[in-house]
Amino acid sequence: MFITIAPEKIVRTDEIVGIFDLDTAQQTKTAKEYFKTAEKQGRVIMTGTELPKSFIVMKDGTVYLSQYAVKILAARTKYVFR
């Protein structure tokens, strides 16, 4: 199945490793280091023009920044798995 993570971006749900709140994650050292490494490797993709609220980590290591809140994305994921 698929979920929409941004107005023009759809991903396969079975490829998602996790959906995380951007503000909360930026407060941890591990998340900061992970982002820094992912950015250096060109794996961080901004999915829109609005301020990102969450990020989605994919199995292939790609990190999508999404304007949608974790709560919205989680609800969409639950709907898909019903």
C-alpha angles and dihedrals in degrees: 000000000000137000131197111240095175136009091272103022128085125177136187112258093219089061095056117104096179148336115223139184108248097212094050094044093051089063093065125080093220093054092047091052092046092052093046091053093044091050092050089051092048094243098125114095124187108216100197146002098260125090109281118243101179143015132220121210115208129204091250090057096256115142117207119199109213133195089214121094120245090248091059094046092046091051091051091049092051090050090053093051096050 
